Amino acid sequence: MNLKLIFSTIILIIFSSISYYFNSIIWILDFFVSIWFYTILFYTFHILWRKFKKEEITDSLEYMKNFIFRISIFILVTTSILWWFTYLSNEVFKAKMPEYTISNWEKTVVFQAMVHIASKSFYDKIIENLTKFKQDWWVYFFEWVKPGTEENMNAFNDAIWIQFESDLYENFSKLYWVTFQKPEDFLGLVNDLDFNVDLNINQIVELYNEKNIRSWEQKAKYSPPLDANKEILNTLASLNDRELKVLVYLNQAILNLIIWSDSLQSVLSENFNNEMLFDVILNWRNKVLVDEISKSEYNKIYITYWLLHFKWVLEQLQKQDPRWQIVGTRYLYPID
């Protein structure tokens, strides 16, 4: 038995054992049937190519040994890379969400970057911090798109190409074994100085329609919005507990990476499937927030808003008053 065959045998035994652990004998059978199928397929291509080149055809048994050896290397390399990526993302380089304190020496604003799905400890810490600020008579500005008419909600779903329902974040959180943001948990702490500083669906659709994006309207007619809730629930129903643990750990790593990487967030935002709608969702809401900060009668404001808004909001405040600057930064871990 040569070294290639020994290596292949060890890798396949390990992979088969792991497969059996996650899904009994089913994964093992699927795996070996797939190997057999692709071995035959590629060997057929090999024969045709060698005949075309008028070269000697490799013995079928020898070809199979080499093919399985390459598959074993591929399995080892890909699983090692994937394991290291998930481990480093979840255990070493955990994503941080900043809390920026900015001031123009007349007003002070604490901007807590927010995500809609995160660990319960993340939201608990924000509630604790917000409570302390409000005990000192700060006011609370929060992000939460207000509902609109059924017609406009359907138009929004068509434009974003997702069936956006009230329990979407709750179902998404199940894929990450975290919880989801509940706006009501942050309201009424110490005092009732809580202000929803955001657009509503009717305003978003109206602004979007002003851009007259006919190509997207046509696409929506032939391509109904994705029912994300249904897809998530179907995925959860198709997995056993062990498979779900692996999926969750991978999803947490991806979420950590997205939150951690500013450049990746920029790439995702720049490639949003409906750029004009994204402009309304991001930039127009920025204008609302800047206006509310500027005209507010209150001088101490605590804000929870999506991280991508902060840079633009600060730049616009600085255009109005160059004295605005970051005077403090601290961090929380959304996936902990």
C-alpha positions as CSV (number, residue, x, y, z in Angstrom):
1,M,0.0,0.0,0.0
2,N,1.6,3.3,-1.1
3,L,1.6,6.6,0.8
4,K,-1.1,8.1,-1.4
5,L,-3.5,5.3,-0.7
6,I,-2.7,5.4,3.0
7,F,-3.3,9.2,3.1
8,S,-6.6,8.8,1.1
9,T,-7.8,6.0,3.3
10,I,-7.1,8.0,6.5
11,I,-8.9,11.1,5.3
12,L,-11.9,9.2,4.0
13,I,-12.3,7.3,7.2
14,I,-12.1,10.6,9.3
15,F,-14.5,12.3,6.9
16,S,-16.9,9.3,7.0
17,S,-16.8,9.2,10.8
18,I,-17.7,12.9,10.9
19,S,-20.5,12.4,8.4
20,Y,-21.9,9.5,10.4
21,Y,-21.9,11.7,13.5
22,F,-23.9,14.4,11.9
23,N,-26.3,12.4,9.8
24,S,-26.0,8.7,10.4
25,I,-25.3,6.6,7.3
26,I,-27.0,8.9,4.8
27,W,-24.1,11.4,4.4
28,I,-21.6,8.5,4.0
29,L,-23.7,6.9,1.2
30,D,-24.2,10.2,-0.5
31,F,-20.5,11.0,-0.3
32,F,-19.3,7.7,-1.7
33,V,-21.9,7.6,-4.5
34,S,-20.8,11.1,-5.4
35,I,-17.1,10.0,-5.5
36,W,-18.0,7.0,-7.7
37,F,-20.1,9.2,-10.1
38,Y,-17.4,11.8,-10.5
39,T,-14.7,9.2,-10.9
40,I,-16.5,7.6,-13.8
41,L,-17.4,11.0,-15.3
42,F,-13.8,12.3,-15.2
43,Y,-12.3,9.1,-16.3
44,T,-14.6,9.2,-19.3
45,F,-13.3,12.7,-20.1
46,H,-9.8,11.4,-19.6
47,I,-10.4,8.6,-22.1
48,L,-11.9,10.9,-24.7
49,W,-9.1,13.4,-24.3
50,R,-6.3,10.9,-24.5
51,K,-7.9,9.4,-27.6
52,F,-8.1,12.8,-29.2
53,K,-4.5,13.5,-28.3
54,K,-3.5,9.9,-29.3
55,E,-1.9,9.3,-26.0
56,E,-1.9,6.3,-23.7
57,I,-4.9,5.9,-21.5
58,T,-4.3,5.5,-17.8
59,D,-5.3,2.2,-16.2
60,S,-8.7,2.6,-14.6
61,L,-7.6,1.4,-11.1
62,E,-4.6,3.7,-11.2
63,Y,-6.7,6.6,-12.3
64,M,-9.2,6.0,-9.5
65,K,-6.4,5.9,-6.8
66,N,-5.0,9.3,-8.1
67,F,-8.5,10.8,-8.3
68,I,-9.4,9.8,-4.8
69,F,-6.0,11.1,-3.6
70,R,-6.8,14.5,-5.1
71,I,-10.2,14.5,-3.5
72,S,-8.7,13.7,-0.2
73,I,-6.3,16.7,-0.5
74,F,-9.2,18.9,-1.5
75,I,-11.3,17.8,1.5
76,L,-8.3,18.3,3.9
77,V,-7.5,21.8,2.6
78,T,-11.0,23.1,2.3
79,T,-12.1,21.8,5.7
80,S,-8.9,23.2,7.4
81,I,-9.4,26.6,5.8
82,L,-13.1,26.7,6.7
83,W,-12.4,25.6,10.3
84,W,-9.7,28.2,10.8
85,F,-11.9,30.9,9.3
86,T,-14.8,30.1,11.7
87,Y,-12.5,29.7,14.7
88,L,-10.7,32.9,14.2
89,S,-13.9,34.9,13.4
90,N,-15.8,33.5,16.4
91,E,-13.1,33.1,19.0
92,V,-10.1,35.4,18.2
93,F,-11.2,38.4,16.1
94,K,-14.7,38.9,17.4
95,A,-16.6,41.8,15.8
96,K,-17.0,45.0,17.8
97,M,-19.8,47.5,17.5
98,P,-18.6,51.0,18.4
99,E,-20.2,53.5,20.7
100,Y,-19.1,57.0,19.5
101,T,-19.4,60.1,21.6
102,I,-19.4,63.3,19.5
103,S,-19.7,66.9,20.6
104,N,-19.6,70.4,19.3
105,W,-19.3,71.7,22.9
106,E,-22.9,72.7,22.9
107,K,-24.5,69.4,22.3
108,T,-23.2,65.9,23.0
109,V,-24.4,62.9,21.1
110,V,-23.7,59.2,22.0
111,F,-24.1,57.1,18.8
112,Q,-24.4,53.4,19.6
113,A,-24.0,51.4,16.4
114,M,-26.8,48.8,16.3
115,V,-27.5,45.5,14.6
116,H,-30.9,43.9,14.5
117,I,-29.8,40.4,15.4
118,A,-27.1,39.9,18.2
119,S,-26.4,38.2,21.5
120,K,-28.8,39.0,24.4
121,S,-25.8,40.3,26.3
122,F,-25.2,42.9,23.6
123,Y,-28.8,44.3,24.0
124,D,-28.7,44.0,27.8
125,K,-25.5,46.1,27.9
126,I,-27.0,48.8,25.7
127,I,-30.1,48.9,27.9
128,E,-27.8,49.3,30.9
129,N,-25.9,52.1,29.3
130,L,-29.0,53.8,28.1
131,T,-30.5,53.7,31.5
132,K,-27.4,55.3,33.0
133,F,-27.5,58.1,30.5
134,K,-31.2,58.7,30.9
135,Q,-30.8,58.9,34.7
136,D,-28.7,62.0,33.8
137,W,-31.6,63.3,31.7
138,W,-30.4,62.4,28.3
139,V,-33.0,61.7,25.6
140,Y,-33.2,58.7,23.3
141,F,-33.3,58.8,19.5
142,F,-33.8,55.4,17.9
143,E,-34.0,53.9,14.4
144,W,-37.0,51.9,13.5
145,V,-38.8,52.2,10.2
146,K,-42.5,52.9,10.9
147,P,-45.2,50.9,9.1
148,G,-47.2,52.2,6.2
149,T,-50.2,51.2,4.2
150,E,-50.5,47.6,2.9
151,E,-50.1,48.9,-0.7
152,N,-46.9,50.6,0.1
153,M,-45.6,47.7,2.2
154,N,-46.2,45.4,-0.9
155,A,-44.4,48.0,-3.1
156,F,-41.4,48.0,-0.7
157,N,-41.2,44.2,-0.7
158,D,-41.3,44.2,-4.5
159,A,-38.5,46.8,-4.6
160,I,-36.3,45.1,-2.0
161,W,-37.2,41.6,-3.4
162,I,-37.8,40.2,0.1
163,Q,-41.1,39.5,1.8
164,F,-40.4,41.7,4.8
165,E,-42.6,40.7,7.7
166,S,-42.6,41.6,11.4
167,D,-41.0,38.3,12.5
168,L,-38.2,38.3,9.9
169,Y,-35.5,39.3,12.3
170,E,-36.8,36.8,14.9
171,N,-36.5,34.0,12.3
172,F,-33.1,35.2,11.1
173,S,-31.8,35.1,14.7
174,K,-32.6,31.3,14.8
175,L,-29.9,30.7,12.1
176,Y,-27.3,32.3,14.4
177,W,-28.5,31.2,17.9
178,V,-28.7,34.7,19.0
179,T,-31.7,37.0,19.7
180,F,-33.2,39.9,17.9
181,Q,-33.7,43.6,18.6
182,K,-37.0,44.4,20.3
183,P,-37.5,48.2,20.2
184,E,-39.9,48.2,23.1
185,D,-37.2,46.9,25.4
186,F,-35.3,50.2,25.0
187,L,-38.3,52.5,25.6
188,G,-39.6,54.1,28.8
189,L,-36.3,53.6,30.7
190,V,-36.2,56.2,33.6
191,N,-38.3,58.7,31.5
192,D,-40.4,58.8,28.4
193,L,-38.1,61.0,26.4
194,D,-37.9,58.5,23.5
195,F,-38.1,59.6,19.9
196,N,-38.4,57.5,16.8
197,V,-36.1,59.4,14.4
198,D,-36.8,57.6,11.1
199,L,-38.9,57.4,8.0
200,N,-42.0,55.4,7.5
201,I,-42.7,52.9,4.7
202,N,-45.0,55.4,3.0
203,Q,-42.2,58.0,2.8
204,I,-39.6,55.5,1.6
205,V,-41.9,54.3,-1.2
206,E,-42.8,57.9,-2.1
207,L,-39.1,58.9,-2.3
208,Y,-38.3,55.7,-4.2
209,N,-41.1,56.2,-6.7
210,E,-39.9,59.8,-7.4
211,K,-36.7,58.2,-8.8
212,N,-38.9,56.4,-11.4
213,I,-37.0,53.1,-11.5
214,R,-39.1,51.4,-14.2
215,S,-36.6,48.5,-14.7
216,W,-37.1,47.3,-11.1
217,E,-40.9,47.7,-11.4
218,Q,-40.9,45.5,-14.4
219,K,-38.7,42.9,-12.7
220,A,-41.0,42.8,-9.7
221,K,-43.9,41.9,-11.9
222,Y,-42.2,38.8,-13.1
223,S,-40.2,37.9,-10.0
224,P,-42.2,37.9,-6.8
225,P,-40.4,38.8,-3.5
226,L,-38.4,36.1,-1.8
227,D,-40.3,34.7,1.1
228,A,-37.3,34.8,3.5
229,N,-39.4,33.5,6.5
230,K,-40.5,30.4,4.6
231,E,-36.9,29.7,3.4
232,I,-35.5,30.1,6.9
233,L,-38.1,27.8,8.5
234,N,-37.7,25.2,5.7
235,T,-33.9,25.2,6.4
236,L,-34.4,24.8,10.1
237,A,-36.8,22.0,9.6
238,S,-34.5,20.1,7.3
239,L,-31.6,20.0,9.8
240,N,-31.0,17.9,12.8
241,D,-29.5,19.4,16.0
242,R,-25.9,18.5,15.1
243,E,-26.2,19.9,11.6
244,L,-27.8,23.0,12.9
245,K,-24.9,23.6,15.3
246,V,-22.4,23.6,12.4
247,L,-24.6,25.9,10.4
248,V,-25.0,28.3,13.3
249,Y,-21.2,28.4,14.0
250,L,-20.5,29.1,10.3
251,N,-23.2,31.8,10.2
252,Q,-21.9,33.4,13.3
253,A,-18.4,33.6,11.7
254,I,-19.9,35.2,8.6
255,L,-21.8,37.7,10.7
256,N,-18.7,38.5,12.7
257,L,-16.8,39.1,9.5
258,I,-19.4,41.4,8.0
259,I,-19.6,43.5,11.2
260,W,-15.8,43.5,11.7
261,S,-14.9,44.5,8.1
262,D,-15.7,48.1,7.0
263,S,-14.5,47.3,3.5
264,L,-16.8,44.3,3.3
265,Q,-19.8,46.4,4.5
266,S,-18.9,48.9,1.8
267,V,-18.8,46.2,-0.9
268,L,-22.2,44.8,0.2
269,S,-23.8,48.3,0.3
270,E,-22.3,49.2,-3.1
271,N,-23.7,46.0,-4.6
272,F,-27.1,46.1,-3.0
273,N,-29.5,44.7,-5.6
274,N,-31.5,47.9,-5.9
275,E,-29.1,50.9,-5.6
276,M,-31.8,53.6,-5.7
277,L,-33.8,52.0,-2.9
278,F,-30.6,51.7,-0.9
279,D,-30.0,55.4,-1.4
280,V,-33.4,56.1,0.2
281,I,-32.9,53.6,3.0
282,L,-29.5,54.9,3.9
283,N,-29.0,58.5,2.7
284,W,-32.4,59.9,3.2
285,R,-32.6,58.5,6.7
286,N,-29.3,60.1,7.4
287,K,-30.8,63.5,6.5
288,V,-33.7,62.9,8.9
289,L,-31.3,62.0,11.7
290,V,-29.0,65.0,11.1
291,D,-31.9,67.4,11.0
292,E,-33.3,66.0,14.2
293,I,-30.0,66.3,16.0
294,S,-29.5,69.9,14.7
295,K,-32.9,71.3,15.6
296,S,-33.4,69.3,18.8
297,E,-34.0,71.4,21.9
298,Y,-32.1,68.7,23.9
299,N,-28.3,68.9,24.4
300,K,-27.6,65.4,25.4
301,I,-28.8,62.7,23.0
302,Y,-28.3,58.9,23.0
303,I,-28.8,57.3,19.6
304,T,-29.1,53.7,18.5
305,Y,-28.7,53.4,14.7
306,W,-27.1,51.2,12.0
307,L,-23.3,51.6,11.9
308,L,-23.2,52.6,8.2
309,H,-25.1,55.8,9.1
310,F,-22.5,57.2,11.5
311,K,-19.8,58.4,9.0
312,W,-22.2,60.3,6.8
313,V,-24.1,61.8,9.8
314,L,-20.8,63.0,11.4
315,E,-19.7,64.5,8.0
316,Q,-23.0,66.4,7.6
317,L,-22.9,67.7,11.2
318,Q,-19.4,68.9,10.6
319,K,-20.5,70.8,7.5
320,Q,-23.0,72.6,9.6
321,D,-20.6,73.2,12.4
322,P,-16.9,72.2,12.1
323,R,-16.6,71.9,15.9
324,W,-18.3,68.5,15.8
325,Q,-15.7,65.8,16.5
326,I,-15.4,62.4,18.1
327,V,-14.4,62.8,21.7
328,G,-14.7,59.1,22.9
329,T,-15.1,55.6,21.6
330,R,-15.8,52.3,23.3
331,Y,-17.0,48.9,22.0
332,L,-19.5,46.1,22.6
333,Y,-19.4,42.6,21.2
334,P,-22.7,41.8,19.3
335,I,-21.9,38.1,18.9
336,D,-20.7,36.8,22.3
